[in-house]
Amino acid sequence: MDGKNDGIALGMAKGVAQGRASLVLDMIKDGLEIGTIARMSVEQVNELGRKAVLE
């Protein structure tokens, strides 16, 4: 059972990473400067991600 849970956790972590990468790419496409994106905290990026999912 541990292997299955490990696989699920790994899959979820990869999904989160892909979601964040997609969010950053969208911000770049929308014209947000790289320096601005880099200064954002993890909390700010997560909040933007949550808002994007709700739209």
Backbone as a printed PyTorch tensor [residue, N CA C, xyz], in Angstrom:
tensor([[[  0.8120,  -1.1940,   0.0000],
         [  0.0000,   0.0000,   0.0000],
         [  0.8570,   1.2600,   0.0000]],

        [[  2.0550,   1.2210,   0.5900],
         [  2.9190,   2.3880,   0.6270],
         [  3.3630,   2.8080,  -0.7680]],

        [[  3.6470,   1.8450,  -1.6300],
         [  4.0540,   2.1690,  -2.9930],
         [  2.9620,   2.9210,  -3.7340]],

        [[  1.7220,   2.5060,  -3.5240],
         [  0.6030,   3.1780,  -4.1790],
         [  0.4840,   4.6160,  -3.6800]],

        [[  0.5810,   4.8070,  -2.3680],
         [  0.4940,   6.1540,  -1.8010],
         [  1.6550,   7.0230,  -2.2610]],

        [[  2.8370,   6.4370,  -2.3560],
         [  3.9940,   7.1800,  -2.8490],
         [  3.7660,   7.6180,  -4.2950]],

        [[  3.2150,   6.7200,  -5.0890],
         [  2.9270,   7.0490,  -6.4850],
         [  1.9030,   8.1640,  -6.6090]],

        [[  0.8860,   8.1130,  -5.7740],
         [ -0.1380,   9.1620,  -5.7860],
         [  0.4760,  10.4950,  -5.3840]],

        [[  1.2790,  10.4880,  -4.3270],
         [  1.9210,  11.7170,  -3.8620],
         [  2.8470,  12.2900,  -4.9270]],

        [[  3.5970,  11.4460,  -5.5910],
         [  4.4950,  11.8960,  -6.6510],
         [  3.6960,  12.4950,  -7.8040]],

        [[  2.6210,  11.8450,  -8.1880],
         [  1.7810,  12.3540,  -9.2610],
         [  1.1740,  13.7090,  -8.9150]],

        [[  0.7400,  13.8420,  -7.6760],
         [  0.1650,  15.1190,  -7.2480],
         [  1.2280,  16.2190,  -7.2570]],

        [[  2.4250,  15.9130,  -6.7890],
         [  3.4980,  16.9000,  -6.7750],
         [  3.8520,  17.3400,  -8.1950]],

        [[  3.8970,  16.3930,  -9.1130],
         [  4.1840,  16.7340, -10.5110],
         [  3.0740,  17.6050, -11.0850]],

        [[  1.8340,  17.2990, -10.7340],
         [  0.7080,  18.0930, -11.2120],
         [  0.7650,  19.5220, -10.7020]],

        [[  1.1200,  19.6840,  -9.4450],
         [  1.2510,  21.0280,  -8.8670],
         [  2.3630,  21.7940,  -9.5770]],

        [[  3.4950,  21.1340,  -9.8070],
         [  4.6170,  21.7870, -10.4830],
         [  4.2290,  22.2020, -11.8980]],

        [[  3.5030,  21.3390, -12.6030],
         [  3.0710,  21.6710, -13.9580],
         [  2.0810,  22.8360, -13.9360]],

        [[  1.2220,  22.8550, -12.9310],
         [  0.2630,  23.9480, -12.8000],
         [  0.9570,  25.2740, -12.5630]],

        [[  1.9710,  25.2600, -11.7150],
         [  2.7220,  26.4930, -11.4500],
         [  3.4570,  26.9600, -12.6950]],

        [[  4.0530,  26.0210, -13.4210],
         [  4.7570,  26.3790, -14.6500],
         [  3.7870,  26.9880, -15.6550]],

        [[  2.6240,  26.4130, -15.7640],
         [  1.6110,  26.9310, -16.6760],
         [  1.1750,  28.3350, -16.2670]],

        [[  1.0160,  28.5470, -14.9770],
         [  0.6150,  29.8560, -14.4650],
         [  1.6740,  30.9060, -14.7990]],

        [[  2.9450,  30.5740, -14.5890],
         [  4.0170,  31.5160, -14.8940],
         [  4.0480,  31.8110, -16.3890]],

        [[  3.8940,  30.8030, -17.2200],
         [  3.8770,  31.0240, -18.6630],
         [  2.7260,  31.9360, -19.0620]],

        [[  1.5690,  31.7490, -18.4500],
         [  0.4290,  32.6170, -18.7310],
         [  0.7130,  34.0530, -18.3150]],

        [[  1.3790,  34.2350, -17.1760],
         [  1.7160,  35.5870, -16.7200],
         [  2.6790,  36.2490, -17.6970]],

        [[  3.6410,  35.4830, -18.2230],
         [  4.5750,  36.0180, -19.2130],
         [  3.8220,  36.4030, -20.4830]],

        [[  2.9300,  35.5290, -20.9360],
         [  2.1360,  35.8120, -22.1370],
         [  1.2670,  37.0390, -21.9520]],

        [[  0.8070,  37.2820, -20.7160],
         [ -0.0260,  38.4510, -20.4260],
         [  0.7930,  39.7210, -20.2720]],

        [[  2.1130,  39.6100, -20.3930],
         [  2.9670,  40.7800, -20.3720],
         [  3.5690,  41.1420, -19.0300]],

        [[  3.3840,  40.3120, -18.0290],
         [  3.9840,  40.5740, -16.7280],
         [  5.4900,  40.3880, -16.8520]],

        [[  6.2440,  41.3420, -16.3260],
         [  7.6960,  41.2750, -16.4500],
         [  8.2710,  40.1440, -15.5940]],

        [[  9.3270,  39.5240, -16.0980],
         [  9.9660,  38.4010, -15.4150],
         [ 10.3970,  38.8180, -14.0010]],

        [[ 10.9460,  40.0160, -13.8540],
         [ 11.3840,  40.4860, -12.5450],
         [ 10.2400,  40.5560, -11.5560]],

        [[  9.0720,  40.9470, -12.0220],
         [  7.8890,  41.0120, -11.1630],
         [  7.4770,  39.6100, -10.7340]],

        [[  7.4760,  38.6920, -11.6740],
         [  7.1140,  37.3070, -11.3710],
         [  8.0970,  36.7330, -10.3570]],

        [[  9.3780,  37.0020, -10.5340],
         [ 10.4070,  36.4580,  -9.6560],
         [ 10.2840,  37.0000,  -8.2390]],

        [[  9.7860,  38.2140,  -8.0710],
         [  9.6550,  38.8110,  -6.7410],
         [  8.4190,  38.3300,  -5.9980]],

        [[  7.5280,  37.6550,  -6.6810],
         [  6.2950,  37.1960,  -6.0510],
         [  6.6060,  36.0860,  -5.0600]],

        [[  5.9130,  36.1110,  -3.9480],
         [  6.0980,  35.0630,  -2.9550],
         [  5.3280,  33.8110,  -3.3700]],

        [[  5.6570,  32.7180,  -2.7540],
         [  4.9530,  31.4670,  -3.0180],
         [  3.4680,  31.6450,  -2.7130]],

        [[  3.1590,  32.3530,  -1.6440],
         [  1.7560,  32.5750,  -1.2720],
         [  1.0150,  33.3430,  -2.3590]],

        [[  1.6740,  34.3630,  -2.9360],
         [  1.0470,  35.1360,  -3.9990],
         [  0.8040,  34.2750,  -5.2300]],

        [[  1.7700,  33.4730,  -5.5830],
         [  1.6180,  32.6040,  -6.7550],
         [  0.5070,  31.5860,  -6.5110]],

        [[  0.4750,  31.0200,  -5.3010],
         [ -0.6010,  30.0610,  -4.9880],
         [ -1.9640,  30.7160,  -5.0600]],

        [[ -2.0850,  31.9320,  -4.5630],
         [ -3.3680,  32.6420,  -4.6080],
         [ -3.7990,  32.8980,  -6.0500]],

        [[ -2.8540,  33.3060,  -6.8830],
         [ -3.1720,  33.4970,  -8.3000],
         [ -3.6100,  32.1940,  -8.9460]],

        [[ -2.9560,  31.1070,  -8.5700],
         [ -3.3390,  29.7950,  -9.0940],
         [ -4.7440,  29.4200,  -8.6900]],

        [[ -5.0910,  29.6660,  -7.4220],
         [ -6.4540,  29.3640,  -6.9570],
         [ -7.4870,  30.1990,  -7.7080]],

        [[ -7.1740,  31.4750,  -7.9280],
         [ -8.0940,  32.3490,  -8.6500],
         [ -8.2600,  31.8810, -10.0910]],

        [[ -7.1570,  31.4510, -10.7070],
         [ -7.2060,  30.9860, -12.1000],
         [ -8.0820,  29.7540, -12.2280]],

        [[ -8.0420,  28.8890, -11.2310],
         [ -8.8480,  27.6670, -11.2670],
         [-10.3260,  28.0150, -11.1520]],

        [[-10.6560,  29.0470, -10.4000],
         [-12.0640,  29.4160, -10.1850],
         [-12.6590,  30.1380, -11.3880]],

        [[-11.8170,  30.6830, -12.2590],
         [-12.3330,  31.4360, -13.4200],
         [-12.8260,  30.5470, -14.5110]]])
